[in-house]
């Protein structure tokens, strides 16, 4: 009697290897000294063996964590006859993802709607709806060779179901977002597991990882606990890592704002990649641009091509919002007048209790001159450096900010000491303000003008001035006689889980003229 085959998988050390990133080809233009040793290339059999182990069936090195692409592709193909979405395009899309998957994170499934339980409506935007749902069976994890079945991950309490309106007539918008998630299948990007269809309205829905705390804006609004700078830098580093993943894939997000940053405990994820596309093959429609005005770079407001630098500008706005816990431009209309002022240098207020090194980085990110903004790699490396330098900060009610014995022993230069002391001092000030803050004070930070719109929409501005930096942002004051009644963001149906305003592809087809090309 033949012995059952056994997999010889390795427990991959994710601090040593980017286990989510088995690259499909080695770039011959990369110099040996620039090769990232943590990346596992598909052609490097020895490294695959070292990182992932050996498949028990074909005896070849794995292509991902507990995953053998050739063996699993055959399994998936043999099962194609047992399911259908009812739509040829979706069937082929899912099948291709399964055949090409080198790891479970870029493998889609067709999930019959009846497999979901306790489906709960969360939010509706202009172009779709979000629900939470339980999926007791869970998503595919790996093939259990001994028991000859898929081992499924059952550790999630909920999944998010996201639809686009009129997706019963499947459109490129719907598949484009899923494609972007598959192309950037890294840990800091919210994961897509499959597609389903609501039998009642025939709308197709994407099945996503569910983030319990909703988006960043909701997270800040609902939090009743003080969030210290150490925690915020940890999460900003994760957001920067996700943006770096997108840019390393030679794509730009194009709709980067706090409604598209999802929070699950101490983890942050970038979502809504429906607008995400190649950084080198973009086209802009003549009738407008798509996004949330306060987060959009001034050159984009003027109709210029989206670049990675435009995402960096958006990151600066997000970083300031996260650190200050104040929504950008929440007390004024989001109209042509604001667009003009942004081009003239107006930026959100930077709170005086934000550490100076952080404030300096924010200002660099939203610089009007594209060339003066940091690259995504520089941004990530700096945030990671700060995170490492402050990781030993301990928080207690009776600690003495002046006690030099508290300083991290690794702080061996003046800048390390500087970032440490800045954070300790600013945390002390901010925590005191937090203790004394009333519910009314907090609600003011999250109230919005009736014409302040924080969901993505089509915008069209004419004859905006050339973007400049302002040396005195306080000189840009809005009319004091503007009367309005602020309304709480809780009345806005968006953002319990995802910002779902995703109407898009009509923005991407017409090339803009050469004077709008930005290097």
N, C-alpha and C positions, 0 to 999 in steps of 0.2 A: 504494500500500500504506500503510495507516494505521500511524503510529508507535505503538510500545508505550507505554502510559501509564507515567509515572514518579511515584513518591511524592516529595514535596518535604518530607521530615521534617526537623525541627530536632533537633540534638543537645542535648537539654534540659539546662539547668544546674540540677542538683538542689539547689544551694546557694541558688538564687534562687526556684525553684518547688517546691511539694510535688507532684512529678509523679505520686505515687500517689493523689492526692486530687482528682479532678474532681468537684466537688459537684453534685448533681443539680438543685438549685434554690437561688435566692438568697433568703435570709431577709429579708423586708421590714422586720423589726423591728430589724435590725442598723443602728446608726448609721454614717454614712459614715466617721467618724473611727475606728471600731472594726473596719472591714473589714480582714481579713488579706490583704495584697497578694500574698502567696505562694500563696494558694489560687486555683485556676483554676475559675471557675464555668461550668457547661455553657452558660448563656445568653450568656456573654461571648465572642462569636466572635473579636473582635480579640485578646483575651488568649490564647484557645486557639491562634490562628494564631501568635502570638508565642512561646508556650510549646512547642507541639508541631509546628507546621508544617502543610502542606497534603496532603490525601489525593489521590493521583494519579488516582483513579477519579471521585469525585464533586466534586473541587475545593473541598471544604469543609474548614475547620480540623479537625485531629484532636481526638479526645476524650481521648487519653492518649498516652503515649510510643509512637510508631509504630503508632497504633491509631485506626481510624475505626469507631465503634460502628454507624452505619447500614449501612455496606458489609459489615462482618464479620457483623452479625446476619443479613443475607441469605445469606451464605455458610454460616453455621452451620445456618440453617433448611433450606437445600437439601440438607444432609447428614444431616438427622434420620432419613431413611428408611434410612440405611446402618448404623445401630447401634441397639442396645437393651441395657439392663441386665437385662431380664427382669422388671423391676418398674416398674409405671406411675408410682408416686410418685417414684422415683428418676429415671426418664426425664424427667418434667416438671420436676423440680428442676434437673437439669443443663441442660435446654433453656432454662429461664428465666434461668439464670446466663449462658448464652452469648448470648442475645438482648439482655440488659441490660448486658453487660460494656462498660465504658468503657476498660478497660485489662486486660492479660493477667492481672494479679494477682487479678481477681475473675471469672475465667472458669474453669469446671470442665470436665473431660472425663470420658467413660466410657473407662476403660483396660482392655482385655482382659488378664486375668491372665497370659496367655502372653507378654506383652510385657516382663514382669519377669524378671530373671535373678539367680542367686546370692542367692536369698531366704534370709535368716538370722534365726532367732529371737533376740530380744533379751531381752524381759521379759514377765512376766504379772502383772496385778493382779487384783483381785477381779471386774472387769467387762470385761476385754478383754486383748488381746495386742498386742505391738509387734514388728515385724520391720524389718530393713533390706533393701533390694533395689536392684539396678541397673536402670535404665530407659534403655537405649541410645538410644532414639528421643528421649527428653527431652520436656519439656512445651512447650506452645505459647508462642511469643514474640511473633510478629507475622506479618502476611500479606506474603509476598514478591510484590509486584505484577508484577515483571518475569518471574519464573519461575512465577507462578500456583500457589504452594503455600505452606503454612505453614512459616515458619522456626522451628525448634524449638531450645530451649536445651539444649545437650549438655554443659554445663560441670560438672554435678553428678556426683560419683562414685556417690553413693547417694541414695535416697529412703527415707523412713520410711513403713511401712504400719501403720495402726492400726485395729484392729477393736473392736467392742463385742460381748460375748457375746450370743448369740441374735439377732444382727442379720440372720440369714437371714429372720426375720420382722421386716421393717424397722420400726423404732419412731421415735417423735418425738425420742428422745434423740439418735439417730445424726444425723438431719438438722438438729437444733437446733444441734449443735456446728459443723457445716459452715456453716450459715447465719450464725452469729456470726462465723466467719472471713471470710466474704464481706462482711459489713456493716462489718467493721473491717479492711479490706485494706491495712494500712499496713506500713511496712518493719520496725517493731519487733515485729510480731505474726507468729508462725511461719506460713508460707504453706501453704495447702491447694490442691493442683493438680487433684484429681479423685477419683473413686471407682472401685473395682475389686471383684471377688468371687473368693474362694478357691473353686475348683471342687470341692475335696475336702469341705469342711464347709459350703459355701454361705454362709459369713459374708461380709458386705459389709465393705469396708475403705476408710478414707480414705487418700489419698496426700499425704504432707506433705514439706516440706523437711526434710532430715536434718541434725541438729546433731551434729557429730563428737564433741564433748566431753560429750555427755549433759546431764543437768540440773545445776543449780548445786551441789547436794549432792555428786554424783559428781565434778564438776569439782574441787571443793576437796579431796575425799578422795583423788583419784588424782594430783593435781598434785605433782610432785617439785621444782618450781621455786618460788622466792619470788615472790609476786604483790604488787607494790608498790601503794601507795595511789593513785598516779596512774592506774594501770590499773583499779583497782577503782572509782574515781569515774567513769571513762569508761564502764564497764559499768553502773554504777548509774544513770547519766544515761540510758543506752539503755533500761533497765528502766522508769524513770520516764516516759520518752517513750512507751513502749508503753502504760503505764497511763493516761497522758493521752489517748492515742488512744481507748482504751476509754471513758473518762469523757466525752470530747468527743462520742462517739456516743450519749451519754446511757444508757450501760450500766454495770453493775458486774460485776466478775469473779466474786466470791463463793467462789472456791476458790483464793486466791492464796497460794502457798507456794513454797519453793525447789525442790520437785519439779516445778513448772510453769514454772520459768525454765530455758530451754535455752541452752547455750553452744556457739558454733561459732567457734573461734579467739578473736578479740578482740570478737566480736559476741554480744549477748545478745538473746533473744527471749522473749516471753510466749506460752505455749501453753495447751492444754486450756481452751477457751472453752465447753465443754459446759454449764457452770452459768451462763454469762454471760447476763444478760437486762436488760431495761429498768430503769433506776433508778426509774422512776415507776409501774411496773405490776407490782410484785412481790407474791407471795403466799407465805406460809410454812405448811407443814404442821404440824399439831398434834403429830405423833409425833416430831419431832426436827429437827435441823439437820445439814447435811452439810459436812464439811471436815476439816482437820488441826488438832487442838486447840491446839498451841502458837502457831499463827499467827492464831487467831480472836479478834476483838475481844470484850471482856467483854460488851458489850451484845448481841452476836450469841449468845453462850453463854446469855444469859437469854431468848432467843427473840424479840428485837426484829428489826425489818426490816433487811435489808442496805442499806447506803448506801455512797456513795463513800468516806465517812470510815472505814468498816470495811476497805476495801481499803488505805487509807493506814496504818491500824494494822498490817495484814499486811506492808506495805512496810517499816515500822520494824523488825519482827522479821527480815525478810529482809536488810535492810541490816546489822543487827548481826551476823547469822550470816555474811554475806559478809566483813565487816571483821574479825571476831574469828576466823573459821574454826572456829567451834564450833557444833554443832547445839543449838538451843534445847531445854532441859529433857530432855536425852538420858539422864540418869541416874536418872529417877524415872518412876513409872507415869503414863500419861496417862488419868486417871480423874476422878471427881467431886471428889476432894480437890484436884487441880491446878486444876480449873475454879473452885472456891471461892477458892483462893489468887490466881488471876489476877484475879478480880473484886475481891479485897481489895488488889490493887496489885502482886502479884508479877510481875516481868519477868525475862527472861534477864539474866545478868551482862554488863555492858559492860566489856570489857578496858581496863586502864589505859593501854595503848599505842594506843588509838584516839584520834585528834585530838579535842580538846574540842569544836570546832565541829561535828564529825560526831556526837559523842555527844549534844550538845544537840538536834540535829535528830532523832535516833533517839527521844529521850525525848518530843519534841513529837509525833512520829508515833504513839506508843503511849500517849498521854495518855488517861486514863479518860474525860475530858470531851470529847465529840465536837467541840464548838465550838472547842476549843483545838488540834485537830490542823490542820496546814497543808492547804490545798487541793492538788489534784494539780498545778495550774499553778504554785503557789508552790514546791512541792517540786521540780518539774522545773527551774524558772528558777534556783533556788538551786544545785542540783547542776550545772547548765550554767555558772553564774557561777564556781563553784569550779573546774570543769574548765578553763575558759578562763584562770583566774588561775594555775593550776599547770601548764599545758601545756608550759611551757618548762623545767620541772625536768628536769635530766639526772642519771642515776644512774651512779656509778662507785665503785670500791672505795676511792679515795683522796680523795674530795671532803671538804671541810671545812664542816661545818654552820654554822660561825660566819662564814664568808667572805661579807661583805655584797656582794661583787662578783657572787655567784651569783644574787642576787635578780633576778627578772624586772623589766626596765625599765618594764613596764606597771604594776607594783605601786606606785601613786601615793597610797595611803592606808594607814592603820594596819591596817585589816581585811585588805587584800591581803597585807601583810607578815605578819600573824598567821596566815592560812591557809597561807601558804608555809612559814613556820618550823615550824608545828605538824606539817605533813606531813613535812617534812625530818627533824625530830627524832624523830617517832614511827616513821618508816621506818627510821631508824638503829637504834632500840631493837629494833624488831620483826625486822629482818633479822639482828641479832646473836642474838636468841632462836631464829630459824629455823636458823641455822648450828649452834647448840648443841643443837637438839632431836633427840632420838633417835626411832627408828621407834616405840618403845613410847609415847613422849609423843604422837606424832601419832595413833596408833591409839586412844588414850584419848578424844581429841576426837571420834572418829567411831564409838565404841562406843555401843550403846544398851541401855537396860533392856529386858528381855523384854516389858514392857507399855508401852513407849514406841512409839507407832504413828505413822508418818510418811506413810501413805497415807490418802486421803480416805475417810471412813466416816460412817455415820449416827450422830449423837450426840443424847442426850436428857438434859438436866439439869433438876432440879426445885429450886425455892426457893433459887436462888443469890442472894447478897447484892448490894446495889446497888454498881455499880462505883465504886471510889475510887482515887486515887493514893496510893501509900505514900511517906512521906518517908524511910523506912528499910527498903529492900527486904531488907536482911540479917536483919531481924527475922522474916522468914517462912522458917523452916527446916523441912525435912522430917525426919521421924523418922529418927534415926540408927541405929535397930535394924532398919531395913528391909534384909533380906538378899537379894541376887540375884547372878546371874552375868551380867555384861555380854556381849553378843554383837556381833560386828562387823556393820555395815550391809551388808557384802558378801554376807551370807547372805540378805539381803532381795532377792527377785527383782525388785523395782520399780526403775525409774529408770535404766536404761542409756540410755534416750533420752527417754521420756515417762512421766509418772505417769499411769497409765491407769485409775485408779479413778473411774469417771464416772457411776455410778448416780445418777439425779437427779429426773426430772420429778415424781415423787410428792411432792417437797418443795415444789412451787411452786403448788399449786392452791387451798389453803384460806386465806382471808384471816385474819390475826390481828386480835384485837379492837383497838379504838381506843386503848387505853392503851399499846399497843405501837408506836404510830406515832411515828417520830422525824423531826423536821424536818431 
